Amino acid sequence: MFLKPLKISLLCFRAIINHFNPKIESYAAVNHISQLSEDQVLEVVRSNYDTLTLKLQDGLDQYERYSEQHKEAAFFKELVSCLGSEQSTALFQSLCLWPGQLYLGCS
């Protein structure tokens, strides 16, 4: 399922943010800086990277087998086909109409 890997990724991002935000704020406070440059943030990240711990999530070794034909492919193929035929019919009808005339069909 798609949501499980997404949730796992978000947990990792949250852990990274929770780890580095206090370090960056502390660095800024100690050095009396209101806004850090990219290089300063990179310095903080590099100096605190070794203390970052991420929890290995369960189920990462399980995956859904890839398929060229997704379950929804037939539905979308039919939908596009219907939309295409409706659009071409509407276009054909609009080309056959003159102002003030009813569509009686073009031949």
C-alpha positions as CSV (number, residue, x, y, z in Angstrom):
1,M,0.0,0.0,0.0
2,F,1.2,3.5,-0.9
3,L,0.4,5.2,2.4
4,K,2.6,3.0,4.6
5,P,5.9,4.0,2.9
6,L,4.7,7.6,2.9
7,K,4.0,7.5,6.6
8,I,7.4,6.0,7.3
9,S,9.1,8.7,5.2
10,L,7.2,11.4,7.1
11,L,8.3,9.9,10.4
12,C,11.9,10.0,9.3
13,F,11.5,13.7,8.2
14,R,9.9,14.5,11.6
15,A,12.8,12.8,13.5
16,I,15.4,14.8,11.4
17,I,13.6,18.1,12.0
18,N,13.1,17.4,15.7
19,H,16.8,16.6,16.0
20,F,18.3,19.5,14.1
21,N,15.9,22.4,15.0
22,P,17.1,22.7,18.6
23,K,20.7,22.5,17.5
24,I,20.3,25.2,14.9
25,E,18.4,27.4,17.4
26,S,21.1,26.9,20.0
27,Y,23.8,27.8,17.5
28,A,22.0,31.0,16.6
29,A,21.4,31.9,20.2
30,V,25.0,31.3,21.3
31,N,26.4,33.3,18.3
32,H,23.8,36.0,18.6
33,I,22.6,35.5,15.0
34,S,19.0,36.1,14.0
35,Q,19.2,34.3,10.6
36,L,21.8,31.7,9.8
37,S,23.3,31.4,6.3
38,E,23.2,28.2,4.4
39,D,26.9,27.5,5.3
40,Q,26.2,28.0,9.0
41,V,23.2,25.6,8.9
42,L,25.3,23.1,7.0
43,E,28.0,23.4,9.7
44,V,25.5,22.7,12.4
45,V,24.1,19.7,10.5
46,R,27.6,18.3,9.9
47,S,28.7,18.7,13.5
48,N,25.6,17.1,14.8
49,Y,25.0,14.4,12.2
50,D,26.7,11.7,14.2
51,T,24.1,12.1,17.0
52,L,21.1,11.6,14.7
53,T,19.4,8.3,15.2
54,L,16.6,7.1,13.0
55,K,14.4,4.2,14.0
56,L,14.4,1.4,11.4
57,Q,10.8,0.8,10.5
58,D,9.1,-2.6,10.3
59,G,8.0,-4.0,6.9
60,L,10.6,-2.2,4.7
61,D,11.6,-5.6,3.3
62,Q,8.0,-6.2,2.0
63,Y,6.8,-4.6,-1.1
64,E,3.9,-4.8,-3.6
65,R,5.1,-6.4,-6.9
66,Y,5.3,-3.8,-9.7
67,S,2.9,-4.2,-12.6
68,E,2.9,-2.3,-15.9
69,Q,-0.9,-2.7,-15.9
70,H,-2.4,-1.1,-12.8
71,K,-5.8,-2.2,-11.6
72,E,-7.2,1.1,-12.5
73,A,-5.8,1.2,-16.0
74,A,-8.9,-0.3,-17.7
75,F,-11.1,2.3,-15.9
76,F,-9.0,5.2,-17.0
77,K,-8.6,3.9,-20.5
78,E,-12.4,3.7,-20.9
79,L,-12.9,7.1,-19.3
80,V,-10.4,8.8,-21.7
81,S,-12.1,7.0,-24.6
82,C,-15.5,8.2,-23.5
83,L,-14.3,11.8,-22.9
84,G,-12.5,11.8,-26.3
85,S,-15.6,10.7,-28.2
86,E,-17.8,13.2,-26.3
87,Q,-15.4,16.0,-27.0
88,S,-15.1,15.1,-30.7
89,T,-18.9,14.8,-31.0
90,A,-19.3,18.3,-29.4
91,L,-16.6,19.8,-31.6
92,F,-18.2,18.2,-34.7
93,Q,-21.6,19.5,-33.7
94,S,-20.3,23.0,-33.1
95,L,-18.6,23.0,-36.5
96,C,-21.9,22.1,-38.2
97,L,-23.9,24.8,-36.5
98,W,-24.4,28.2,-38.0
99,P,-25.7,31.1,-35.8
100,G,-29.4,30.7,-35.3
101,Q,-29.6,27.1,-36.7
102,L,-30.4,23.9,-34.9
103,Y,-28.1,20.9,-35.2
104,L,-29.7,18.5,-37.6
105,G,-26.6,16.5,-38.3
106,C,-23.8,17.0,-40.8
107,S,-23.2,14.7,-43.7
